[in-house]
Amino acid sequence: MSKKILTLYHGSSQIIETPEFGLGKEHNDFGLGFYCTESMELAKEWAVSSINNGFCNQYTINTEGMNVLNLNSPEYTILNWIAVLLRHRIFPVKTPIAGRAKRYLIENFYVDVNAYDIVTGYRADDSYFDYAEAFVNNALSVNQLAQAMMLGKLVEQFVIKSRFAFSQLQFQGFDPAEMDTYYVLRKVRNDEANQSYLKMAEEDDDGLYVRDIVRGGIKNDDPRIPGNLPQQRNVLDG
């Protein structure tokens, strides 16, 4: 890791000067943790609702000596991210293939995020969770899923996981986030992603679907699984 000091932002309805270890929702993307981003603008989008303003809390953290998992680094694939999501988020299992796919992906692609101080990877909010669900239900190929993750200018999230990492967070202040501005921006981002997704999903694709992955016993080293692209990597990899 070439960058030791990170500046992170957390969007919330509250000002949070001291994030507390062990709080939060168990069924978030990567389980319990404090979810942040390097983008102030995106944090402001996450902070507001359609009826309430919010706050963009700013922190710095020294990552030296920390064990960091970057799910967008070259040694992982989109299927590792999906498996982590399946393990922590609540997925509606609507078909037998979805049930088998969920079990197979967790057994073969899951990465233990709780073994790390910080985890970074895609954020599966709004439409992006729908894309992941479509893949698990055999409606998208793995190539289409990888393309879908690039829609809507998706930004990575940083999740503070360990007690040690929490102790290194330094509160730097906050900015207000106005719903009139940032809820509209979030909706525009989501709508643009959906329009691009629907166009892409209509196209024929002869790539791997989750049924093929399960039936073929496919693992991470299969060349047909798209790898993470250089532009998807974050500053923790230099």
N, C-alpha and C positions, 0 to 999 in steps of 0.2 A: 504494500500500500504506500503510494507516494504522498498522499495527502493525509496528514494526521489530524488536523483540526478541521472539523466540518461545521458549517452553519446550517441548521435545520429549522424548519417551520412546522408548526402544528396548528391546524385549523380547529376551532372549538367555539361553542357558545359561551365559554368561560375564559377568564384569564387564569392560566395555570403556571404559577411561579415555580412550584416544586412537584413535578410529576412523581407519582407514587408507584413503586414496584408492586406488582400483584393485582393492580386494579385494571379495569377494562372488560371487554367482552371476550369470552372464551372462543366464540365462533367467528372471530375476525379471520382475515385471510391467512395469517401466520400465527394464529392463536393469541394468547395474552401478550400484551406489549404496548408500547407507546408509539403510535404511528405518526411518522413525520415525512416531510419531503424537502428537497433542496430548493423548491420553487415557492417563493412567497405568493405569487399570483395563484398558483394551484391550491395552496393552503387556504387562501381566502375563499376560493370556490368551495372547498370542503367545509368551511366554517359556517356558511350561511344556509338557511332554508328558504322556502318560498315566502315565509312570513316573519322571519327573524334575522336580524343582523348577527354578526359573530366577531371573533377575534383571531388574529393571526399571531400566535405566540412564537417568539424567536429564541433559539438556544445555540450555544456552541458545545461541541463535545470533542475531547481528545481521544482518538481511536488507537493510540499507540498501545501495543500489547494486547489488543482485543482480538477475539476470535470472530471474524466476520464471514458470513455466508452471503455470497452474491449469486442469486439464482439466474442472473443474466450473464454470467461469465462463461467462457468457452467450454468448460468441463461439464456444464449442465445443458439441458434442452428444455423446450416448452413443456415436455411431459413431466419433468421434475416439478415445475411450477404447478401444473395441474394436479399432481399427486398431493402436494402440500395443501392446495386449496380444498381438495376432496377430503383430506383428513380433518380439516378445521372448520370449513364452512358447511352449512346445511344444504345439501343438494337434494332436490326432489328426484327420487328414482322412479321413473314413469314406465320403464320397459325392462324386460329381463336382460337385454344386452347392456343397459345402463348399470344394472346391479353388478353384472360380471365385470364390466369395465372399471367400475369404481374399485372393486376388490383387487383386480389385477394391477391397476395403476398404483395403488397404494403399496401393494406388496413388492412391486418391482422398481418404482421410481421415487418413492417417498424419501425425503431428506429430513433428518431429525433437526428441525429448526430450534428446538429447545436446548440444543447443545452449544448454541452460539450466543455471543454477547449482542451482536447486531445482525439483522437479516435485511437484505434489500432485494427487491424484485417488483414485478408489476402489481398494480392495485386493481382488484377485480370489482370495482364499483359499477353501478348502473348497467350499461350495455355489456361491459366486458365480462360480467358474471354470466349474462345470457349467452355470450359466445362460448364460454367454457362449458356451460350446460348443453349447448347444441352439440359440441364435440363429443361429450360423454354419451349423448343419446344417438350418436352415429349420424348426425345431420351435417357435420363439417369434417373435412379431412384435416390431418395434422398440419399440412401446408396452409390450408385456408385459416386454421386457427392462428398460426404464426403470423399470417398477414393481418388478421383481425386485430392482433395485439398492437399493430402499428397505426391503427386508425384513431382519429380524434386526438392526435398529438399526445398520446398517453405518456405519463411521466412515472418514473419509479418511486416507490415509497421506501423509507428507511424505518425499520421497526427496532426499537430499543427493547431487548429481551431480558438481559440478566440484571441482577441486583447491582453488580459492579458498573455496568454501562449506565444505569440510572444515576448512580452516584457521581458520574462524570458530566452529566448534563448541567450546563450553566445558563440560567435564564438571562436573556439580554433585553427583554422588553416585549412590547406588543404593538400591533397596528389594528385599528378597527377594520372590519370587513362589512361593506354595505350590501344588503341583499339585493337592492335595486340594480346594482352593477354585477355582482359576482354570481348571483343565482342565474341571471340571464346568460352570463358567459358559460357557466357549467351546462346549462340547457343547450346552448348553441353547440358546444363541444360534443355533447351526447347525441344530438340530432344529426350532426355531420357524420359522426362515426356510424350511426345506424343506417344512414342513407348509403354510405360506402359499403357497409356490410351487406345490405340487402342486394346490392348490385353484384357483389362478389359471390354471394351464396347462390345466385341464379346460374352462375357459370359451372359448366361441367368440370370435374376434377378427377383425375385418375390416380390420385395419391392414396396414401394410407388413411383408412378410417379406423375408428377405435375397434370395430369388429375384426378388422385385419390384424391389428396389433395384438389383440387377445388371442385369436386363433393361431397366429404365427409365432406366439411366444417371443415377440420382439422386445429387444432391450435398447438401452441408450446408445449403444455403439452401432446401431443399424444406420447405414448411410442415407436411408430414405427419410430419416427424421431430421428436419432442418435444425442446424445449429444456431446459436446466438450470434448475431451480427455485431461487428465492432461498434457500430453507432448505438447499440443497445447497452453497452457497458457503462458503468458509472465510475465516479472518481475514486472509489475505493480500490480500483484495479490500476489506477494510474493512466 
